Amino acid sequence: MKKSDSLILFNQKQVRRHWDEEKELWFFSVVDIIEILTDTTIPKRYWSDLKSKLKNEGSEVYENIVRLKMIAHDDKMRMTDVADTETILRLIQSIPSPKAEPFKLWLAKTGYERIEETEDPELSFERAMKTYLQKGYSAKWINQRLKSIEVRNDLTDEWKERGVEEGLEFAILTNEITKAWSGKSVKQYKRFKDLKKENLRDNMTNLELVLNMLAEASTTEISKKQKPKSFDENIGVANKGGFAAKQARVEIEKQTGESIITSKNAKNLQLEKTDALIDNEEESENN
């Protein structure tokens, strides 16, 4: 099995999946999901019938199914239908199974929360704080991370004001800023930290976050002053904003003798936090 392929357990049963490095998406075997949710002994037949139904209905789910080679029960690589996480969740909506209900409830709850957050944006910060605490992040890091979200929102608002389109153009400009201050593209940075789908900022140290915020805040301020009119001009502004943070990074590294860009990710950082708490408890007991 290739490094990009793996198995995960779902209700104690195996699900085949494949990591697409280019798209940065996990793709899951559809028949494996169906077998678990329906308890059918012929998941391929069930999927064939469901696929025909979705096709006849003109369902978007059917359009998003792709085929990849995955290892089969006979240990041979065979073509199978797969889908990314979003499509799998939509597919589950079409399966009348009690086991699918937890997913449906979760989707409904998530949708409702997003509507609430639109009416009261502060709720999104409260939920983010709770989620990060549950994941084991320190309060200091969380405050920094929430501030970075505020800075990011200011930047994207400015981009919209300049006619930059969400999606690909946002991603290109973000990549330019990241390269300018860190010396790595977003993809290179994530690979350096051994990340796949995880959010890069969620895996930054406090200092990495600070410099990333400086780069984005600088880009926002420069854009407000220079008012770029074309996408190429926005790229130029993004580079200037990132370069401002790079100068700060170089100076700090010069004074400390250490690189700010680290391969540490969230798991490493949370482990360090746990070790520090244990050390403090042992020191208190000794005193």
C-alpha positions as CSV (number, residue, x, y, z in Angstrom):
1,M,0.0,0.0,0.0
2,K,1.3,3.4,-1.0
3,K,2.0,6.1,1.7
4,S,-0.9,8.1,0.3
5,D,-3.3,5.2,0.8
6,S,-4.5,4.0,4.2
7,L,-7.3,2.3,6.1
8,I,-9.3,3.9,8.9
9,L,-11.8,2.3,11.2
10,F,-15.4,3.3,11.1
11,N,-17.8,1.5,13.5
12,Q,-15.0,-1.1,13.9
13,K,-14.9,-1.7,10.1
14,Q,-12.3,-0.7,7.6
15,V,-12.7,2.1,5.1
16,R,-10.2,2.5,2.3
17,R,-9.0,6.0,1.5
18,H,-6.5,7.8,-0.7
19,W,-4.8,11.2,-0.1
20,D,-4.6,13.4,-3.2
21,E,-1.4,15.5,-2.7
22,E,-2.3,18.0,-5.4
23,K,-5.9,18.7,-4.3
24,E,-5.1,18.2,-0.6
25,L,-8.2,16.0,-0.2
26,W,-8.9,12.6,1.2
27,F,-11.0,10.3,-1.1
28,F,-13.0,7.4,0.5
29,S,-14.2,4.2,-0.9
30,V,-18.0,4.6,-1.5
31,V,-18.8,0.9,-1.2
32,D,-17.0,0.6,2.1
33,I,-19.1,3.4,3.5
34,I,-22.3,1.9,2.1
35,E,-21.5,-1.5,3.5
36,I,-21.1,0.0,7.0
37,L,-24.2,2.1,6.9
38,T,-26.6,-0.4,5.4
39,D,-25.2,-3.8,6.7
40,T,-25.8,-5.1,3.2
41,T,-23.9,-8.2,2.1
42,I,-23.9,-6.9,-1.5
43,P,-22.7,-3.2,-1.2
44,K,-21.7,-3.1,-4.8
45,R,-25.2,-3.9,-5.9
46,Y,-26.7,-1.4,-3.5
47,W,-24.3,1.3,-4.7
48,S,-25.1,0.4,-8.4
49,D,-28.8,0.9,-7.8
50,L,-28.3,4.1,-5.8
51,K,-25.9,5.5,-8.4
52,S,-28.4,4.9,-11.1
53,K,-31.1,6.7,-9.0
54,L,-28.8,9.7,-8.4
55,K,-27.8,9.9,-12.1
56,N,-31.5,9.9,-13.2
57,E,-32.2,12.6,-10.6
58,G,-29.3,14.7,-12.0
59,S,-27.8,14.7,-8.5
60,E,-24.6,16.7,-7.9
61,V,-23.4,13.8,-5.8
62,Y,-23.2,11.5,-8.9
63,E,-21.2,14.2,-10.8
64,N,-18.6,14.3,-8.0
65,I,-17.9,10.6,-7.9
66,V,-14.4,9.7,-9.3
67,R,-12.7,6.4,-9.8
68,L,-9.3,5.4,-8.4
69,K,-7.3,2.2,-8.0
70,M,-7.5,0.8,-4.5
71,I,-6.4,-2.5,-3.0
72,A,-9.3,-5.0,-3.1
73,H,-10.2,-8.0,-0.9
74,D,-8.0,-10.2,-3.1
75,D,-5.0,-7.8,-2.5
76,K,-5.1,-6.6,-6.1
77,M,-5.3,-3.0,-7.1
78,R,-8.8,-2.5,-8.7
79,M,-10.7,0.6,-9.9
80,T,-13.4,1.7,-7.4
81,D,-15.7,4.6,-6.9
82,V,-14.4,7.2,-4.4
83,A,-15.5,10.6,-3.1
84,D,-14.1,13.4,-1.0
85,T,-15.5,14.1,2.5
86,E,-18.1,16.7,1.4
87,T,-19.5,14.4,-1.3
88,I,-19.6,11.4,1.1
89,L,-21.5,13.5,3.6
90,R,-24.0,14.4,0.9
91,L,-24.2,10.8,-0.2
92,I,-25.1,9.8,3.3
93,Q,-28.2,12.0,3.0
94,S,-29.5,9.6,0.3
95,I,-29.1,6.4,2.4
96,P,-32.1,5.5,4.6
97,S,-30.2,4.0,7.4
98,P,-30.4,4.5,11.2
99,K,-26.6,4.6,11.3
100,A,-26.7,7.6,9.0
101,E,-28.7,9.6,11.4
102,P,-25.8,10.8,13.6
103,F,-24.2,12.3,10.4
104,K,-27.4,13.9,9.3
105,L,-27.9,15.4,12.8
106,W,-24.4,16.7,12.8
107,L,-24.9,18.3,9.4
108,A,-28.1,20.0,10.5
109,K,-26.5,21.2,13.7
110,T,-23.5,22.6,11.8
111,G,-25.7,24.4,9.3
112,Y,-27.8,25.9,12.1
113,E,-24.6,27.1,13.9
114,R,-23.4,28.8,10.7
115,I,-26.7,30.7,10.4
116,E,-26.4,31.8,14.0
117,E,-22.8,32.9,13.4
118,T,-24.0,35.0,10.4
119,E,-26.3,36.9,12.7
120,D,-23.8,37.1,15.6
121,P,-20.2,36.7,14.5
122,E,-19.0,36.6,18.1
123,L,-20.5,33.1,18.4
124,S,-18.0,31.8,15.9
125,F,-15.1,33.0,18.2
126,E,-16.7,31.4,21.2
127,R,-17.1,28.1,19.5
128,A,-13.6,28.3,18.2
129,M,-12.3,29.0,21.7
130,K,-14.2,25.9,23.0
131,T,-13.0,23.7,20.2
132,Y,-9.3,24.7,20.6
133,L,-9.5,24.2,24.4
134,Q,-10.9,20.7,23.8
135,K,-8.0,19.9,21.4
136,G,-5.5,20.8,24.1
137,Y,-4.2,24.2,23.0
138,S,-3.0,26.7,25.6
139,A,-5.1,29.7,26.4
140,K,-2.2,32.0,25.3
141,W,-2.0,30.3,21.9
142,I,-5.8,30.4,21.4
143,N,-5.9,34.1,22.0
144,Q,-3.2,34.5,19.4
145,R,-5.0,32.3,17.0
146,L,-8.3,34.1,17.4
147,K,-6.5,37.4,16.8
148,S,-5.1,36.0,13.6
149,I,-8.6,35.2,12.4
150,E,-9.6,38.8,13.0
151,V,-6.5,40.0,11.0
152,R,-7.3,37.5,8.2
153,N,-10.9,38.7,8.0
154,D,-9.7,42.3,7.6
155,L,-7.4,41.2,4.8
156,T,-10.1,39.2,2.9
157,D,-12.5,42.2,3.3
158,E,-9.8,44.4,1.7
159,W,-9.3,41.9,-1.1
160,K,-13.0,41.9,-1.9
161,E,-13.0,45.7,-1.9
162,R,-10.2,45.5,-4.6
163,G,-12.2,43.0,-6.7
164,V,-10.2,39.9,-5.8
165,E,-12.4,36.8,-6.1
166,E,-12.7,34.2,-3.4
167,G,-11.3,30.8,-3.9
168,L,-8.4,30.5,-6.3
169,E,-7.4,34.2,-6.3
170,F,-7.5,34.3,-2.5
171,A,-5.3,31.1,-2.4
172,I,-2.8,32.6,-4.8
173,L,-2.4,35.8,-2.8
174,T,-2.2,33.9,0.5
175,N,0.6,31.7,-1.1
176,E,2.5,34.8,-2.2
177,I,2.3,36.3,1.3
178,T,3.5,33.1,2.9
179,K,6.4,32.6,0.5
180,A,7.5,36.2,1.0
181,W,7.8,36.0,4.8
182,S,8.6,32.4,5.4
183,G,10.5,31.4,2.2
184,K,8.1,28.5,1.7
185,S,4.8,28.1,-0.3
186,V,1.8,27.0,1.7
187,K,2.1,23.5,0.3
188,Q,5.9,23.4,1.2
189,Y,5.2,24.7,4.6
190,K,2.5,22.1,5.3
191,R,4.8,19.3,4.0
192,F,7.6,20.6,6.2
193,K,5.2,20.3,9.2
194,D,4.0,16.8,8.0
195,L,0.5,18.1,7.5
196,K,-2.2,17.0,5.0
197,K,-5.7,18.4,5.3
198,E,-4.9,20.2,8.6
199,N,-5.0,24.0,8.8
200,L,-1.5,25.4,8.6
201,R,-2.2,28.2,11.1
202,D,-3.5,25.7,13.6
203,N,-0.1,24.1,13.5
204,M,2.0,27.2,14.0
205,T,3.9,28.3,17.1
206,N,3.1,31.6,18.7
207,L,5.9,33.3,16.9
208,E,5.0,31.8,13.5
209,L,1.5,33.0,14.1
210,V,2.7,36.5,15.0
211,L,4.8,36.9,11.9
212,N,2.0,35.5,9.7
213,M,-0.4,38.1,11.2
214,L,2.2,40.8,10.6
215,A,2.5,39.8,7.0
216,E,-1.3,39.8,6.5
217,A,-1.9,43.0,8.5
218,S,0.9,44.7,6.5
219,T,-0.6,43.6,3.2
220,T,-4.0,45.0,4.3
221,E,-2.5,48.4,5.2
222,I,-0.4,48.6,2.0
223,S,-3.4,47.7,-0.1
224,K,-5.5,50.4,1.5
225,K,-2.9,53.0,0.7
226,Q,-2.0,51.8,-2.8
227,K,-5.5,50.7,-3.9
228,P,-4.4,48.0,-6.4
229,K,-6.7,47.8,-9.4
230,S,-5.5,44.6,-11.1
231,F,-4.8,41.1,-9.8
232,D,-1.1,41.5,-10.7
233,E,-1.0,44.7,-8.6
234,N,-2.6,42.7,-5.7
235,I,0.2,40.1,-6.1
236,G,2.8,42.9,-5.8
237,V,1.1,44.2,-2.6
238,A,1.0,40.7,-1.2
239,N,4.7,40.4,-1.7
240,K,5.4,43.8,-0.1
241,G,3.3,42.8,3.0
242,G,5.1,39.4,3.3
243,F,8.5,41.1,2.9
244,A,7.8,43.4,5.8
245,A,7.3,40.3,8.0
246,K,10.3,38.6,6.5
247,Q,12.5,41.5,7.7
248,A,11.2,41.0,11.2
249,R,11.8,37.3,11.0
250,V,15.4,37.7,9.8
251,E,16.2,40.2,12.6
252,I,14.7,37.9,15.3
253,E,16.6,34.9,13.9
254,K,19.8,37.0,13.9
255,Q,19.3,37.8,17.6
256,T,18.3,34.3,18.7
257,G,20.4,32.2,16.4
258,E,17.4,30.0,15.8
259,S,15.0,29.6,12.9
260,I,11.5,30.7,13.5
261,I,10.1,28.3,10.8
262,T,9.8,25.0,12.6
263,S,8.6,21.6,11.7
264,K,6.7,21.4,14.9
265,N,2.9,20.8,14.5
266,A,0.0,20.9,16.8
267,K,0.7,17.4,18.2
268,N,4.3,18.4,19.1
269,L,3.1,21.7,20.7
270,Q,0.4,20.1,22.8
271,L,2.9,17.4,23.9
272,E,5.2,20.2,25.1
273,K,2.4,21.8,27.0
274,T,1.6,18.5,28.7
275,D,5.2,17.9,29.6
276,A,5.5,21.4,31.0
277,L,2.4,20.9,33.2
278,I,3.8,17.6,34.5
279,D,7.1,19.3,35.3
280,N,5.4,22.1,37.2
281,E,3.3,19.6,39.2
282,E,6.4,17.6,40.1
283,E,8.2,20.8,41.1
284,S,5.3,21.9,43.3
285,E,5.2,18.5,45.0
286,N,8.9,18.6,45.7
287,N,8.6,22.1,47.2
